[in-house]
Amino acid sequence: MKIEIKKIGNSDGLLLPRELMQRLDLKRGQQLHVVELPGGGFQLLPYDPDFERTMEIADEVMDKYRDTLAALAK
């Protein structure tokens, strides 16, 4: 499905077709969490404060142990 980025006031945004909103069980005003996928692309997930904190902790660990993780990945 192709969705165009449009100007909305002073911002840019995506307008999701009603059918897509229904299929994904999304509601107007609902918050989403955007996750960058390895190899490119993104995934949209329902916003969950616990998941948000888990991702922050994972980022902190990966930053702290970047060199070690890179060596282990070889």
PDB file of N, H, CA, C and O in Angstrom:
ATOM      1  N   MET A   1       0.854  -1.171   0.000  1.00  0.00           N
ATOM      2  CA  MET A   1       0.000   0.000   0.000  1.00  0.00           C
ATOM      3  C   MET A   1       0.897   1.230   0.000  1.00  0.00           C
ATOM      4  O   MET A   1       1.858   1.303   0.767  1.00  0.00           O
ATOM      5  N   LYS A   2       0.595   2.167  -0.832  1.00  0.00           N
ATOM      6  H   LYS A   2      -0.185   2.109  -1.455  1.00  0.00           H
ATOM      7  CA  LYS A   2       1.377   3.395  -0.948  1.00  0.00           C
ATOM      8  C   LYS A   2       0.640   4.516  -0.216  1.00  0.00           C
ATOM      9  O   LYS A   2      -0.547   4.744  -0.444  1.00  0.00           O
ATOM     10  N   ILE A   3       1.361   5.213   0.668  1.00  0.00           N
ATOM     11  H   ILE A   3       2.326   5.028   0.854  1.00  0.00           H
ATOM     12  CA  ILE A   3       0.787   6.323   1.433  1.00  0.00           C
ATOM     13  C   ILE A   3       1.682   7.532   1.229  1.00  0.00           C
ATOM     14  O   ILE A   3       2.905   7.432   1.333  1.00  0.00           O
ATOM     15  N   GLU A   4       1.083   8.659   0.943  1.00  0.00           N
ATOM     16  H   GLU A   4       0.090   8.741   0.859  1.00  0.00           H
ATOM     17  CA  GLU A   4       1.830   9.884   0.652  1.00  0.00           C
ATOM     18  C   GLU A   4       1.986  10.745   1.907  1.00  0.00           C
ATOM     19  O   GLU A   4       1.067  10.858   2.718  1.00  0.00           O
ATOM     20  N   ILE A   5       3.163  11.345   2.048  1.00  0.00           N
ATOM     21  H   ILE A   5       3.910  11.253   1.389  1.00  0.00           H
ATOM     22  CA  ILE A   5       3.401  12.303   3.126  1.00  0.00           C
ATOM     23  C   ILE A   5       2.803  13.630   2.687  1.00  0.00           C
ATOM     24  O   ILE A   5       3.101  14.116   1.595  1.00  0.00           O
ATOM     25  N   LYS A   6       1.968  14.215   3.524  1.00  0.00           N
ATOM     26  H   LYS A   6       1.726  13.820   4.411  1.00  0.00           H
ATOM     27  CA  LYS A   6       1.275  15.463   3.175  1.00  0.00           C
ATOM     28  C   LYS A   6       1.551  16.530   4.212  1.00  0.00           C
ATOM     29  O   LYS A   6       1.895  16.237   5.357  1.00  0.00           O
ATOM     30  N   LYS A   7       1.394  17.769   3.792  1.00  0.00           N
ATOM     31  H   LYS A   7       1.114  18.008   2.862  1.00  0.00           H
ATOM     32  CA  LYS A   7       1.528  18.899   4.701  1.00  0.00           C
ATOM     33  C   LYS A   7       0.249  18.985   5.531  1.00  0.00           C
ATOM     34  O   LYS A   7      -0.857  18.994   4.991  1.00  0.00           O
ATOM     35  N   ILE A   8       0.420  19.046   6.846  1.00  0.00           N
ATOM     36  H   ILE A   8       1.319  19.038   7.284  1.00  0.00           H
ATOM     37  CA  ILE A   8      -0.712  19.175   7.761  1.00  0.00           C
ATOM     38  C   ILE A   8      -0.380  20.343   8.677  1.00  0.00           C
ATOM     39  O   ILE A   8       0.410  20.195   9.609  1.00  0.00           O
ATOM     40  N   GLY A   9      -0.973  21.495   8.422  1.00  0.00           N
ATOM     41  H   GLY A   9      -1.614  21.615   7.664  1.00  0.00           H
ATOM     42  CA  GLY A   9      -0.620  22.702   9.170  1.00  0.00           C
ATOM     43  C   GLY A   9       0.824  23.061   8.879  1.00  0.00           C
ATOM     44  O   GLY A   9       1.204  23.185   7.714  1.00  0.00           O
ATOM     45  N   ASN A  10       1.640  23.230   9.917  1.00  0.00           N
ATOM     46  H   ASN A  10       1.331  23.129  10.863  1.00  0.00           H
ATOM     47  CA  ASN A  10       3.059  23.542   9.750  1.00  0.00           C
ATOM     48  C   ASN A  10       3.931  22.288   9.777  1.00  0.00           C
ATOM     49  O   ASN A  10       5.157  22.387   9.796  1.00  0.00           O
ATOM     50  N   SER A  11       3.312  21.122   9.778  1.00  0.00           N
ATOM     51  H   SER A  11       2.315  21.042   9.762  1.00  0.00           H
ATOM     52  CA  SER A  11       4.047  19.859   9.882  1.00  0.00           C
ATOM     53  C   SER A  11       3.792  18.995   8.657  1.00  0.00           C
ATOM     54  O   SER A  11       2.993  19.347   7.789  1.00  0.00           O
ATOM     55  N   ASP A  12       4.469  17.880   8.599  1.00  0.00           N
ATOM     56  H   ASP A  12       5.118  17.594   9.303  1.00  0.00           H
ATOM     57  CA  ASP A  12       4.214  16.856   7.594  1.00  0.00           C
ATOM     58  C   ASP A  12       3.649  15.646   8.313  1.00  0.00           C
ATOM     59  O   ASP A  12       3.976  15.396   9.473  1.00  0.00           O
ATOM     60  N   GLY A  13       2.805  14.899   7.628  1.00  0.00           N
ATOM     61  H   GLY A  13       2.539  15.102   6.685  1.00  0.00           H
ATOM     62  CA  GLY A  13       2.216  13.737   8.274  1.00  0.00           C
ATOM     63  C   GLY A  13       1.691  12.735   7.274  1.00  0.00           C
ATOM     64  O   GLY A  13       1.671  12.982   6.069  1.00  0.00           O
ATOM     65  N   LEU A  14       1.273  11.614   7.787  1.00  0.00           N
ATOM     66  H   LEU A  14       1.289  11.413   8.767  1.00  0.00           H
ATOM     67  CA  LEU A  14       0.686  10.545   6.989  1.00  0.00           C
ATOM     68  C   LEU A  14      -0.800  10.471   7.293  1.00  0.00           C
ATOM     69  O   LEU A  14      -1.209  10.507   8.453  1.00  0.00           O
ATOM     70  N   LEU A  15      -1.593  10.368   6.259  1.00  0.00           N
ATOM     71  H   LEU A  15      -1.261  10.338   5.316  1.00  0.00           H
ATOM     72  CA  LEU A  15      -3.023  10.140   6.431  1.00  0.00           C
ATOM     73  C   LEU A  15      -3.277   8.673   6.114  1.00  0.00           C
ATOM     74  O   LEU A  15      -3.055   8.226   4.988  1.00  0.00           O
ATOM     75  N   LEU A  16      -3.740   7.931   7.103  1.00  0.00           N
ATOM     76  H   LEU A  16      -3.920   8.294   8.017  1.00  0.00           H
ATOM     77  CA  LEU A  16      -3.978   6.504   6.918  1.00  0.00           C
ATOM     78  C   LEU A  16      -5.416   6.277   6.468  1.00  0.00           C
ATOM     79  O   LEU A  16      -6.344   6.812   7.074  1.00  0.00           O
ATOM     80  N   PRO A  17      -5.608   5.498   5.421  1.00  0.00           N
ATOM     81  CA  PRO A  17      -6.963   5.204   4.967  1.00  0.00           C
ATOM     82  C   PRO A  17      -7.765   4.497   6.062  1.00  0.00           C
ATOM     83  O   PRO A  17      -7.209   3.752   6.870  1.00  0.00           O
ATOM     84  N   ARG A  18      -9.052   4.735   6.075  1.00  0.00           N
ATOM     85  H   ARG A  18      -9.503   5.340   5.419  1.00  0.00           H
ATOM     86  CA  ARG A  18      -9.941   4.146   7.086  1.00  0.00           C
ATOM     87  C   ARG A  18      -9.804   2.621   7.122  1.00  0.00           C
ATOM     88  O   ARG A  18      -9.772   2.023   8.198  1.00  0.00           O
ATOM     89  N   GLU A  19      -9.723   1.996   5.942  1.00  0.00           N
ATOM     90  H   GLU A  19      -9.748   2.482   5.068  1.00  0.00           H
ATOM     91  CA  GLU A  19      -9.600   0.535   5.877  1.00  0.00           C
ATOM     92  C   GLU A  19      -8.346   0.056   6.614  1.00  0.00           C
ATOM     93  O   GLU A  19      -8.392  -0.941   7.335  1.00  0.00           O
ATOM     94  N   LEU A  20      -7.240   0.756   6.437  1.00  0.00           N
ATOM     95  H   LEU A  20      -7.203   1.566   5.851  1.00  0.00           H
ATOM     96  CA  LEU A  20      -6.001   0.385   7.118  1.00  0.00           C
ATOM     97  C   LEU A  20      -6.138   0.581   8.630  1.00  0.00           C
ATOM     98  O   LEU A  20      -5.690  -0.256   9.413  1.00  0.00           O
ATOM     99  N   MET A  21      -6.757   1.687   9.030  1.00  0.00           N
ATOM    100  H   MET A  21      -7.121   2.367   8.394  1.00  0.00           H
ATOM    101  CA  MET A  21      -6.985   1.942  10.459  1.00  0.00           C
ATOM    102  C   MET A  21      -7.792   0.799  11.074  1.00  0.00           C
ATOM    103  O   MET A  21      -7.485   0.341  12.174  1.00  0.00           O
ATOM    104  N   GLN A  22      -8.816   0.343  10.370  1.00  0.00           N
ATOM    105  H   GLN A  22      -9.066   0.715   9.476  1.00  0.00           H
ATOM    106  CA  GLN A  22      -9.658  -0.738  10.884  1.00  0.00           C
ATOM    107  C   GLN A  22      -8.891  -2.054  10.940  1.00  0.00           C
ATOM    108  O   GLN A  22      -8.981  -2.786  11.926  1.00  0.00           O
ATOM    109  N   ARG A  23      -8.132  -2.357   9.878  1.00  0.00           N
ATOM    110  H   ARG A  23      -8.059  -1.762   9.078  1.00  0.00           H
ATOM    111  CA  ARG A  23      -7.382  -3.620   9.832  1.00  0.00           C
ATOM    112  C   ARG A  23      -6.327  -3.687  10.928  1.00  0.00           C
ATOM    113  O   ARG A  23      -6.054  -4.761  11.464  1.00  0.00           O
ATOM    114  N   LEU A  24      -5.728  -2.532  11.265  1.00  0.00           N
ATOM    115  H   LEU A  24      -5.950  -1.660  10.829  1.00  0.00           H
ATOM    116  CA  LEU A  24      -4.694  -2.490  12.295  1.00  0.00           C
ATOM    117  C   LEU A  24      -5.259  -2.199  13.681  1.00  0.00           C
ATOM    118  O   LEU A  24      -4.518  -2.132  14.662  1.00  0.00           O
ATOM    119  N   ASP A  25      -6.570  -2.028  13.754  1.00  0.00           N
ATOM    120  H   ASP A  25      -7.172  -2.082  12.957  1.00  0.00           H
ATOM    121  CA  ASP A  25      -7.260  -1.721  15.010  1.00  0.00           C
ATOM    122  C   ASP A  25      -6.670  -0.473  15.664  1.00  0.00           C
ATOM    123  O   ASP A  25      -6.421  -0.445  16.869  1.00  0.00           O
ATOM    124  N   LEU A  26      -6.450   0.564  14.840  1.00  0.00           N
ATOM    125  H   LEU A  26      -6.653   0.540  13.861  1.00  0.00           H
ATOM    126  CA  LEU A  26      -5.931   1.838  15.334  1.00  0.00           C
ATOM    127  C   LEU A  26      -7.078   2.812  15.542  1.00  0.00           C
ATOM    128  O   LEU A  26      -8.076   2.779  14.823  1.00  0.00           O
ATOM    129  N   LYS A  27      -6.926   3.666  16.522  1.00  0.00           N
ATOM    130  H   LYS A  27      -6.115   3.692  17.106  1.00  0.00           H
ATOM    131  CA  LYS A  27      -7.928   4.690  16.828  1.00  0.00           C
ATOM    132  C   LYS A  27      -7.293   6.070  16.707  1.00  0.00           C
ATOM    133  O   LYS A  27      -6.104   6.235  16.981  1.00  0.00           O
ATOM    134  N   ARG A  28      -8.070   7.047  16.302  1.00  0.00           N
ATOM    135  H   ARG A  28      -9.036   6.913  16.079  1.00  0.00           H
ATOM    136  CA  ARG A  28      -7.588   8.425  16.212  1.00  0.00           C
ATOM    137  C   ARG A  28      -7.064   8.861  17.578  1.00  0.00           C
ATOM    138  O   ARG A  28      -7.720   8.650  18.598  1.00  0.00           O
ATOM    139  N   GLY A  29      -5.881   9.469  17.591  1.00  0.00           N
ATOM    140  H   GLY A  29      -5.348   9.640  16.762  1.00  0.00           H
ATOM    141  CA  GLY A  29      -5.277   9.936  18.830  1.00  0.00           C
ATOM    142  C   GLY A  29      -4.391   8.909  19.516  1.00  0.00           C
ATOM    143  O   GLY A  29      -3.665   9.243  20.452  1.00  0.00           O
ATOM    144  N   GLN A  30      -4.445   7.663  19.061  1.00  0.00           N
ATOM    145  H   GLN A  30      -5.036   7.392  18.301  1.00  0.00           H
ATOM    146  CA  GLN A  30      -3.618   6.607  19.655  1.00  0.00           C
ATOM    147  C   GLN A  30      -2.148   6.895  19.360  1.00  0.00           C
ATOM    148  O   GLN A  30      -1.808   7.373  18.278  1.00  0.00           O
ATOM    149  N   GLN A  31      -1.289   6.604  20.319  1.00  0.00           N
ATOM    150  H   GLN A  31      -1.566   6.215  21.198  1.00  0.00           H
ATOM    151  CA  GLN A  31       0.146   6.795  20.125  1.00  0.00           C
ATOM    152  C   GLN A  31       0.773   5.503  19.624  1.00  0.00           C
ATOM    153  O   GLN A  31       0.360   4.406  20.000  1.00  0.00           O
ATOM    154  N   LEU A  32       1.785   5.655  18.763  1.00  0.00           N
ATOM    155  H   LEU A  32       2.120   6.546  18.457  1.00  0.00           H
ATOM    156  CA  LEU A  32       2.507   4.515  18.220  1.00  0.00           C
ATOM    157  C   LEU A  32       3.982   4.645  18.547  1.00  0.00           C
ATOM    158  O   LEU A  32       4.501   5.747  18.728  1.00  0.00           O
ATOM    159  N   HIS A  33       4.643   3.512  18.618  1.00  0.00           N
ATOM    160  H   HIS A  33       4.222   2.617  18.471  1.00  0.00           H
ATOM    161  CA  HIS A  33       6.087   3.476  18.837  1.00  0.00           C
ATOM    162  C   HIS A  33       6.712   3.057  17.510  1.00  0.00           C
ATOM    163  O   HIS A  33       6.295   2.059  16.921  1.00  0.00           O
ATOM    164  N   VAL A  34       7.711   3.809  17.031  1.00  0.00           N
ATOM    165  H   VAL A  34       8.049   4.619  17.510  1.00  0.00           H
ATOM    166  CA  VAL A  34       8.392   3.502  15.777  1.00  0.00           C
ATOM    167  C   VAL A  34       9.702   2.792  16.098  1.00  0.00           C
ATOM    168  O   VAL A  34      10.541   3.320  16.828  1.00  0.00           O
ATOM    169  N   VAL A  35       9.872   1.591  15.547  1.00  0.00           N
ATOM    170  H   VAL A  35       9.191   1.162  14.954  1.00  0.00           H
ATOM    171  CA  VAL A  35      11.075   0.791  15.778  1.00  0.00           C
ATOM    172  C   VAL A  35      11.819   0.658  14.455  1.00  0.00           C
ATOM    173  O   VAL A  35      11.249   0.236  13.449  1.00  0.00           O
ATOM    174  N   GLU A  36      13.112   1.025  14.467  1.00  0.00           N
ATOM    175  H   GLU A  36      13.576   1.368  15.283  1.00  0.00           H
ATOM    176  CA  GLU A  36      13.938   0.857  13.267  1.00  0.00           C
ATOM    177  C   GLU A  36      14.403  -0.593  13.200  1.00  0.00           C
ATOM    178  O   GLU A  36      14.925  -1.136  14.175  1.00  0.00           O
ATOM    179  N   LEU A  37      14.208  -1.214  12.036  1.00  0.00           N
ATOM    180  H   LEU A  37      13.785  -0.773  11.245  1.00  0.00           H
ATOM    181  CA  LEU A  37      14.545  -2.620  11.865  1.00  0.00           C
ATOM    182  C   LEU A  37      15.956  -2.780  11.305  1.00  0.00           C
ATOM    183  O   LEU A  37      16.414  -1.942  10.528  1.00  0.00           O
ATOM    184  N   PRO A  38      16.645  -3.850  11.694  1.00  0.00           N
ATOM    185  CA  PRO A  38      17.965  -4.111  11.114  1.00  0.00           C
ATOM    186  C   PRO A  38      17.807  -4.306   9.607  1.00  0.00           C
ATOM    187  O   PRO A  38      16.863  -4.957   9.161  1.00  0.00           O
ATOM    188  N   GLY A  39      18.702  -3.761   8.844  1.00  0.00           N
ATOM    189  H   GLY A  39      19.469  -3.232   9.206  1.00  0.00           H
ATOM    190  CA  GLY A  39      18.622  -3.917   7.399  1.00  0.00           C
ATOM    191  C   GLY A  39      17.717  -2.898   6.732  1.00  0.00           C
ATOM    192  O   GLY A  39      17.521  -2.950   5.517  1.00  0.00           O
ATOM    193  N   GLY A  40      17.165  -1.979   7.495  1.00  0.00           N
ATOM    194  H   GLY A  40      17.324  -1.937   8.482  1.00  0.00           H
ATOM    195  CA  GLY A  40      16.321  -0.928   6.925  1.00  0.00           C
ATOM    196  C   GLY A  40      14.851  -1.170   7.199  1.00  0.00           C
ATOM    197  O   GLY A  40      14.432  -2.289   7.497  1.00  0.00           O
ATOM    198  N   GLY A  41      14.091  -0.127   7.095  1.00  0.00           N
ATOM    199  H   GLY A  41      14.430   0.781   6.853  1.00  0.00           H
ATOM    200  CA  GLY A  41      12.663  -0.201   7.329  1.00  0.00           C
ATOM    201  C   GLY A  41      12.312   0.109   8.777  1.00  0.00           C
ATOM    202  O   GLY A  41      13.178   0.221   9.645  1.00  0.00           O
ATOM    203  N   PHE A  42      11.027   0.239   9.001  1.00  0.00           N
ATOM    204  H   PHE A  42      10.323   0.148   8.296  1.00  0.00           H
ATOM    205  CA  PHE A  42      10.522   0.584  10.322  1.00  0.00           C
ATOM    206  C   PHE A  42       9.286  -0.244  10.623  1.00  0.00           C
ATOM    207  O   PHE A  42       8.601  -0.722   9.719  1.00  0.00           O
ATOM    208  N   GLN A  43       9.019  -0.402  11.897  1.00  0.00           N
ATOM    209  H   GLN A  43       9.576  -0.013  12.631  1.00  0.00           H
ATOM    210  CA  GLN A  43       7.827  -1.103  12.346  1.00  0.00           C
ATOM    211  C   GLN A  43       7.076  -0.181  13.292  1.00  0.00           C
ATOM    212  O   GLN A  43       7.680   0.453  14.157  1.00  0.00           O
ATOM    213  N   LEU A  44       5.758  -0.105  13.130  1.00  0.00           N
ATOM    214  H   LEU A  44       5.267  -0.621  12.428  1.00  0.00           H
ATOM    215  CA  LEU A  44       4.906   0.677  14.026  1.00  0.00           C
ATOM    216  C   LEU A  44       4.227  -0.272  14.997  1.00  0.00           C
ATOM    217  O   LEU A  44       3.616  -1.262  14.596  1.00  0.00           O
ATOM    218  N   LEU A  45       4.341   0.045  16.282  1.00  0.00           N
ATOM    219  H   LEU A  45       4.838   0.849  16.608  1.00  0.00           H
ATOM    220  CA  LEU A  45       3.722  -0.767  17.327  1.00  0.00           C
ATOM    221  C   LEU A  45       2.879   0.131  18.218  1.00  0.00           C
ATOM    222  O   LEU A  45       3.189   1.313  18.367  1.00  0.00           O
ATOM    223  N   PRO A  46       1.816  -0.406  18.815  1.00  0.00           N
ATOM    224  CA  PRO A  46       1.071   0.399  19.783  1.00  0.00           C
ATOM    225  C   PRO A  46       2.020   0.867  20.881  1.00  0.00           C
ATOM    226  O   PRO A  46       2.865   0.099  21.341  1.00  0.00           O
ATOM    227  N   TYR A  47       1.887   2.109  21.297  1.00  0.00           N
ATOM    228  H   TYR A  47       1.200   2.733  20.922  1.00  0.00           H
ATOM    229  CA  TYR A  47       2.773   2.669  22.316  1.00  0.00           C
ATOM    230  C   TYR A  47       2.553   1.961  23.640  1.00  0.00           C
ATOM    231  O   TYR A  47       1.420   1.786  24.089  1.00  0.00           O
ATOM    232  N   ASP A  48       3.654   1.557  24.258  1.00  0.00           N
ATOM    233  H   ASP A  48       4.574   1.699  23.893  1.00  0.00           H
ATOM    234  CA  ASP A  48       3.630   0.889  25.556  1.00  0.00           C
ATOM    235  C   ASP A  48       4.780   1.475  26.374  1.00  0.00           C
ATOM    236  O   ASP A  48       5.941   1.284  26.012  1.00  0.00           O
ATOM    237  N   PRO A  49       4.486   2.189  27.473  1.00  0.00           N
ATOM    238  CA  PRO A  49       5.547   2.813  28.262  1.00  0.00           C
ATOM    239  C   PRO A  49       6.605   1.812  28.740  1.00  0.00           C
ATOM    240  O   PRO A  49       7.784   2.157  28.823  1.00  0.00           O
ATOM    241  N   ASP A  50       6.199   0.583  29.053  1.00  0.00           N
ATOM    242  H   ASP A  50       5.241   0.302  28.985  1.00  0.00           H
ATOM    243  CA  ASP A  50       7.164  -0.429  29.487  1.00  0.00           C
ATOM    244  C   ASP A  50       8.117  -0.790  28.349  1.00  0.00           C
ATOM    245  O   ASP A  50       9.320  -0.946  28.564  1.00  0.00           O
ATOM    246  N   PHE A  51       7.575  -0.923  27.143  1.00  0.00           N
ATOM    247  H   PHE A  51       6.599  -0.796  26.969  1.00  0.00           H
ATOM    248  CA  PHE A  51       8.407  -1.225  25.978  1.00  0.00           C
ATOM    249  C   PHE A  51       9.361  -0.066  25.703  1.00  0.00           C
ATOM    250  O   PHE A  51      10.528  -0.280  25.375  1.00  0.00           O
ATOM    251  N   GLU A  52       8.862   1.152  25.837  1.00  0.00           N
ATOM    252  H   GLU A  52       7.914   1.326  26.103  1.00  0.00           H
ATOM    253  CA  GLU A  52       9.693   2.349  25.640  1.00  0.00           C
ATOM    254  C   GLU A  52      10.894   2.319  26.592  1.00  0.00           C
ATOM    255  O   GLU A  52      12.024   2.561  26.169  1.00  0.00           O
ATOM    256  N   ARG A  53      10.658   2.029  27.849  1.00  0.00           N
ATOM    257  H   ARG A  53       9.740   1.832  28.193  1.00  0.00           H
ATOM    258  CA  ARG A  53      11.746   1.980  28.836  1.00  0.00           C
ATOM    259  C   ARG A  53      12.711   0.841  28.515  1.00  0.00           C
ATOM    260  O   ARG A  53      13.924   1.002  28.647  1.00  0.00           O
ATOM    261  N   THR A  54      12.186  -0.299  28.098  1.00  0.00           N
ATOM    262  H   THR A  54      11.200  -0.430  27.991  1.00  0.00           H
ATOM    263  CA  THR A  54      13.037  -1.431  27.722  1.00  0.00           C
ATOM    264  C   THR A  54      13.955  -1.049  26.570  1.00  0.00           C
ATOM    265  O   THR A  54      15.136  -1.396  26.581  1.00  0.00           O
ATOM    266  N   MET A  55      13.430  -0.340  25.577  1.00  0.00           N
ATOM    267  H   MET A  55      12.470  -0.058  25.568  1.00  0.00           H
ATOM    268  CA  MET A  55      14.235   0.088  24.435  1.00  0.00           C
ATOM    269  C   MET A  55      15.302   1.090  24.872  1.00  0.00           C
ATOM    270  O   MET A  55      16.425   1.048  24.369  1.00  0.00           O
ATOM    271  N   GLU A  56      14.971   1.985  25.795  1.00  0.00           N
ATOM    272  H   GLU A  56      14.059   2.019  26.203  1.00  0.00           H
ATOM    273  CA  GLU A  56      15.956   2.947  26.308  1.00  0.00           C
ATOM    274  C   GLU A  56      17.102   2.220  27.009  1.00  0.00           C
ATOM    275  O   GLU A  56      18.270   2.560  26.817  1.00  0.00           O
ATOM    276  N   ILE A  57      16.764   1.221  27.821  1.00  0.00           N
ATOM    277  H   ILE A  57      15.816   0.945  27.977  1.00  0.00           H
ATOM    278  CA  ILE A  57      17.792   0.441  28.522  1.00  0.00           C
ATOM    279  C   ILE A  57      18.662  -0.307  27.511  1.00  0.00           C
ATOM    280  O   ILE A  57      19.885  -0.345  27.651  1.00  0.00           O
ATOM    281  N   ALA A  58      18.037  -0.899  26.498  1.00  0.00           N
ATOM    282  H   ALA A  58      17.044  -0.868  26.384  1.00  0.00           H
ATOM    283  CA  ALA A  58      18.798  -1.619  25.469  1.00  0.00           C
ATOM    284  C   ALA A  58      19.765  -0.676  24.760  1.00  0.00           C
ATOM    285  O   ALA A  58      20.914  -1.042  24.514  1.00  0.00           O
ATOM    286  N   ASP A  59      19.316   0.529  24.429  1.00  0.00           N
ATOM    287  H   ASP A  59      18.382   0.827  24.629  1.00  0.00           H
ATOM    288  CA  ASP A  59      20.195   1.517  23.785  1.00  0.00           C
ATOM    289  C   ASP A  59      21.374   1.868  24.685  1.00  0.00           C
ATOM    290  O   ASP A  59      22.508   1.970  24.217  1.00  0.00           O
ATOM    291  N   GLU A  60      21.107   2.053  25.975  1.00  0.00           N
ATOM    292  H   GLU A  60      20.186   1.970  26.356  1.00  0.00           H
ATOM    293  CA  GLU A  60      22.185   2.385  26.924  1.00  0.00           C
ATOM    294  C   GLU A  60      23.214   1.256  26.999  1.00  0.00           C
ATOM    295  O   GLU A  60      24.418   1.510  27.003  1.00  0.00           O
ATOM    296  N   VAL A  61      22.739   0.017  27.059  1.00  0.00           N
ATOM    297  H   VAL A  61      21.761  -0.189  27.056  1.00  0.00           H
ATOM    298  CA  VAL A  61      23.641  -1.139  27.130  1.00  0.00           C
ATOM    299  C   VAL A  61      24.463  -1.241  25.849  1.00  0.00           C
ATOM    300  O   VAL A  61      25.672  -1.465  25.899  1.00  0.00           O
ATOM    301  N   MET A  62      23.798  -1.073  24.691  1.00  0.00           N
ATOM    302  H   MET A  62      22.816  -0.891  24.650  1.00  0.00           H
ATOM    303  CA  MET A  62      24.518  -1.174  23.419  1.00  0.00           C
ATOM    304  C   MET A  62      25.554  -0.067  23.276  1.00  0.00           C
ATOM    305  O   MET A  62      26.641  -0.303  22.750  1.00  0.00           O
ATOM    306  N   ASP A  63      25.231   1.133  23.736  1.00  0.00           N
ATOM    307  H   ASP A  63      24.347   1.325  24.164  1.00  0.00           H
ATOM    308  CA  ASP A  63      26.210   2.222  23.699  1.00  0.00           C
ATOM    309  C   ASP A  63      27.399   1.915  24.607  1.00  0.00           C
ATOM    310  O   ASP A  63      28.551   2.106  24.218  1.00  0.00           O
ATOM    311  N   LYS A  64      27.116   1.443  25.804  1.00  0.00           N
ATOM    312  H   LYS A  64      26.180   1.288  26.120  1.00  0.00           H
ATOM    313  CA  LYS A  64      28.168   1.176  26.789  1.00  0.00           C
ATOM    314  C   LYS A  64      29.108   0.051  26.332  1.00  0.00           C
ATOM    315  O   LYS A  64      30.317   0.119  26.551  1.00  0.00           O
ATOM    316  N   TYR A  65      28.543  -0.978  25.700  1.00  0.00           N
ATOM    317  H   TYR A  65      27.561  -1.034  25.523  1.00  0.00           H
ATOM    318  CA  TYR A  65      29.329  -2.152  25.318  1.00  0.00           C
ATOM    319  C   TYR A  65      29.496  -2.278  23.801  1.00  0.00           C
ATOM    320  O   TYR A  65      29.659  -3.383  23.283  1.00  0.00           O
ATOM    321  N   ARG A  66      29.454  -1.143  23.088  1.00  0.00           N
ATOM    322  H   ARG A  66      29.322  -0.246  23.509  1.00  0.00           H
ATOM    323  CA  ARG A  66      29.517  -1.144  21.626  1.00  0.00           C
ATOM    324  C   ARG A  66      30.720  -1.935  21.095  1.00  0.00           C
ATOM    325  O   ARG A  66      30.558  -2.784  20.218  1.00  0.00           O
ATOM    326  N   ASP A  67      31.925  -1.667  21.619  1.00  0.00           N
ATOM    327  H   ASP A  67      32.056  -0.977  22.331  1.00  0.00           H
ATOM    328  CA  ASP A  67      33.136  -2.338  21.134  1.00  0.00           C
ATOM    329  C   ASP A  67      33.081  -3.845  21.387  1.00  0.00           C
ATOM    330  O   ASP A  67      33.432  -4.640  20.515  1.00  0.00           O
ATOM    331  N   THR A  68      32.645  -4.224  22.568  1.00  0.00           N
ATOM    332  H   THR A  68      32.359  -3.578  23.276  1.00  0.00           H
ATOM    333  CA  THR A  68      32.544  -5.646  22.908  1.00  0.00           C
ATOM    334  C   THR A  68      31.526  -6.346  22.013  1.00  0.00           C
ATOM    335  O   THR A  68      31.791  -7.437  21.508  1.00  0.00           O
ATOM    336  N   LEU A  69      30.378  -5.731  21.817  1.00  0.00           N
ATOM    337  H   LEU A  69      30.163  -4.845  22.227  1.00  0.00           H
ATOM    338  CA  LEU A  69      29.344  -6.327  20.970  1.00  0.00           C
ATOM    339  C   LEU A  69      29.822  -6.446  19.528  1.00  0.00           C
ATOM    340  O   LEU A  69      29.532  -7.439  18.861  1.00  0.00           O
ATOM    341  N   ALA A  70      30.555  -5.438  19.039  1.00  0.00           N
ATOM    342  H   ALA A  70      30.790  -4.631  19.581  1.00  0.00           H
ATOM    343  CA  ALA A  70      31.084  -5.486  17.674  1.00  0.00           C
ATOM    344  C   ALA A  70      32.082  -6.633  17.530  1.00  0.00           C
ATOM    345  O   ALA A  70      32.082  -7.334  16.518  1.00  0.00           O
ATOM    346  N   ALA A  71      32.935  -6.825  18.541  1.00  0.00           N
ATOM    347  H   ALA A  71      32.935  -6.255  19.363  1.00  0.00           H
ATOM    348  CA  ALA A  71      33.912  -7.918  18.498  1.00  0.00           C
ATOM    349  C   ALA A  71      33.211  -9.276  18.524  1.00  0.00           C
ATOM    350  O   ALA A  71      33.624 -10.199  17.822  1.00  0.00           O
ATOM    351  N   LEU A  72      32.165  -9.400  19.321  1.00  0.00           N
ATOM    352  H   LEU A  72      31.830  -8.650  19.891  1.00  0.00           H
ATOM    353  CA  LEU A  72      31.427 -10.660  19.396  1.00  0.00           C
ATOM    354  C   LEU A  72      30.671 -10.958  18.106  1.00  0.00           C
ATOM    355  O   LEU A  72      30.434 -12.121  17.778  1.00  0.00           O
ATOM    356  N   ALA A  73      30.296  -9.923  17.381  1.00  0.00           N
ATOM    357  H   ALA A  73      30.488  -8.979  17.647  1.00  0.00           H
ATOM    358  CA  ALA A  73      29.529 -10.100  16.150  1.00  0.00           C
ATOM    359  C   ALA A  73      30.382 -10.624  14.999  1.00  0.00           C
ATOM    360  O   ALA A  73      29.847 -11.071  13.984  1.00  0.00           O
ATOM    361  N   LYS A  74      31.708 -10.572  15.150  1.00  0.00           N
ATOM    362  H   LYS A  74      32.143 -10.209  15.974  1.00  0.00           H
ATOM    363  CA  LYS A  74      32.602 -11.030  14.065  1.00  0.00           C
ATOM    364  C   LYS A  74      32.633 -12.526  13.968  1.00  0.00           C
ATOM    365  O   LYS A  74      33.330 -13.076  13.115  1.00  0.00           O
TER     366      LYS A  74
END
